[in-house]
Amino acid sequence: MAQQLTELSDAELAKLPKSPELAKEIELARNTRGGSSRKRQIKHLAGILRGNDEQREAIEVAIDGQAVSQRKESLAFHHLEDLRDRLCVATTFEATLAEIHTTYPHLDVNKLTRLAGSVHDYSDKKAAREIFRRLRKAEEALETE
């Protein structure tokens, strides 16, 4: 776990529950350069974590929660990509448009139709990106409701 803490991004690390002392040790291990020095610092950090079961368990729960959250975001992203890809194929366009209209009723279907038509006729990559942006915005609007 000590190794894992040193590899987290600053944003992920900021979300973790940790004491000021532990935060200082994590930062020291992250900034230590040199193979053996870094290994030694990570072992020291691991010892501190072993000595404080309550804090270690809280960090484990938070890291597990972040992993689940990232997985959900990834799945949502892939779902939107799949919708966009199906819209951009002429044979699956109608069924996908009906699905999108049901899922995102406030989305401008006429604009999506024009963008998808541009992709069908001209392989317009800019239009495909715009379709994805609109789908993502609609998804975010649904989540905030």
C-alpha positions as CSV (number, residue, x, y, z in Angstrom):
1,M,0.0,0.0,0.0
2,A,2.9,2.4,0.7
3,Q,4.1,1.9,-2.9
4,Q,0.6,2.5,-4.1
5,L,0.3,5.8,-2.2
6,T,3.5,7.1,-3.7
7,E,2.1,6.4,-7.2
8,L,-1.2,8.3,-6.8
9,S,-1.8,11.6,-8.5
10,D,-1.9,14.7,-6.5
11,A,-5.7,15.0,-6.9
12,E,-6.2,11.4,-5.8
13,L,-3.9,11.8,-2.8
14,A,-5.7,15.0,-1.7
15,K,-8.9,13.0,-1.4
16,L,-7.5,10.5,1.1
17,P,-8.0,10.8,4.8
18,K,-4.6,11.2,6.4
19,S,-2.9,12.8,9.3
20,P,-0.4,15.7,8.7
21,E,2.4,13.4,9.8
22,L,1.4,10.7,7.3
23,A,0.9,13.3,4.5
24,K,4.5,14.5,5.2
25,E,5.9,10.9,5.0
26,I,4.0,10.2,1.8
27,E,5.3,13.4,0.2
28,L,8.8,12.6,1.3
29,A,8.6,9.1,-0.2
30,R,7.2,10.5,-3.4
31,N,10.0,13.0,-3.8
32,T,12.9,10.7,-2.9
33,R,15.0,9.9,-5.9
34,G,17.5,7.1,-6.2
35,G,16.6,3.4,-6.2
36,S,17.7,2.3,-2.8
37,S,16.8,5.6,-1.0
38,R,13.3,5.4,-2.4
39,K,12.9,1.8,-1.4
40,R,14.0,2.6,2.1
41,Q,11.6,5.5,2.3
42,I,8.7,3.4,1.1
43,K,9.5,0.7,3.7
44,H,9.5,3.5,6.4
45,L,6.1,4.6,5.1
46,A,4.9,1.0,5.2
47,G,6.0,0.8,8.9
48,I,4.1,3.9,9.8
49,L,1.0,2.5,8.1
50,R,1.3,-0.8,10.0
51,G,1.6,1.2,13.2
52,N,-1.7,3.0,12.6
53,D,-4.4,0.4,11.7
54,E,-7.3,2.8,11.9
55,Q,-5.8,5.3,9.4
56,R,-4.5,2.5,7.1
57,E,-8.0,1.0,7.0
58,A,-9.6,4.4,6.2
59,I,-7.1,4.9,3.4
60,E,-7.8,1.4,2.0
61,V,-11.5,2.1,1.9
62,A,-10.9,5.5,0.2
63,I,-8.6,3.9,-2.4
64,D,-11.1,1.1,-3.1
65,G,-13.8,3.8,-3.5
66,Q,-11.7,5.7,-6.0
67,A,-11.1,2.5,-8.0
68,V,-14.9,1.8,-8.2
69,S,-15.6,5.4,-9.1
70,Q,-13.0,5.3,-11.9
71,R,-14.4,2.1,-13.2
72,K,-17.9,3.6,-13.3
73,E,-16.6,6.6,-15.2
74,S,-14.8,4.4,-17.7
75,L,-17.9,2.3,-18.3
76,A,-20.0,5.4,-18.8
77,F,-17.4,6.8,-21.3
78,H,-17.4,3.6,-23.3
79,H,-21.2,3.5,-23.3
80,L,-21.2,7.0,-24.9
81,E,-18.6,6.0,-27.4
82,D,-20.7,3.0,-28.3
83,L,-23.8,5.2,-28.9
84,R,-21.8,7.6,-31.0
85,D,-20.3,4.8,-33.1
86,R,-23.7,3.2,-33.7
87,L,-25.1,6.6,-34.7
88,C,-22.3,7.0,-37.2
89,V,-23.1,3.7,-38.9
90,A,-26.0,4.1,-41.4
91,T,-27.4,0.6,-40.7
92,T,-27.8,1.1,-36.9
93,F,-28.6,4.8,-37.0
94,E,-32.4,4.7,-36.7
95,A,-32.5,2.2,-33.8
96,T,-29.8,4.1,-32.0
97,L,-31.5,7.5,-32.5
98,A,-34.7,6.1,-31.0
99,E,-32.7,4.8,-28.0
100,I,-31.0,8.1,-27.5
101,H,-34.4,10.0,-27.8
102,T,-35.8,7.7,-25.1
103,T,-32.8,8.0,-22.8
104,Y,-32.1,11.7,-23.4
105,P,-35.5,13.3,-24.3
106,H,-34.1,16.9,-24.0
107,L,-31.3,16.3,-26.6
108,D,-31.8,17.9,-30.0
109,V,-32.5,14.9,-32.2
110,N,-32.5,17.0,-35.4
111,K,-29.0,18.3,-34.8
112,L,-27.8,14.7,-34.1
113,T,-29.4,13.6,-37.3
114,R,-27.6,16.3,-39.3
115,L,-24.2,15.5,-37.6
116,A,-24.6,11.8,-38.2
117,G,-25.6,12.5,-41.8
118,S,-22.3,14.4,-42.2
119,V,-20.4,11.4,-40.8
120,H,-22.3,9.0,-43.1
121,D,-21.8,11.1,-46.2
122,Y,-18.3,12.6,-45.7
123,S,-16.7,10.6,-42.9
124,D,-16.6,13.9,-41.0
125,K,-14.5,13.3,-37.8
126,K,-15.4,16.7,-36.4
127,A,-19.1,15.9,-36.6
128,A,-18.4,12.5,-34.8
129,R,-16.6,14.4,-32.0
130,E,-19.5,16.9,-31.7
131,I,-21.9,14.0,-31.4
132,F,-19.9,12.6,-28.5
133,R,-19.7,16.0,-26.8
134,R,-23.5,16.4,-27.1
135,L,-24.1,12.9,-25.7
136,R,-21.7,13.6,-22.8
137,K,-23.4,16.9,-22.0
138,A,-26.8,15.1,-22.1
139,E,-25.5,12.4,-19.8
140,E,-24.1,15.0,-17.3
141,A,-27.5,16.8,-17.4
142,L,-29.3,13.6,-16.6
143,E,-26.9,12.9,-13.6
144,T,-27.6,16.4,-12.1
145,E,-31.4,16.0,-12.2
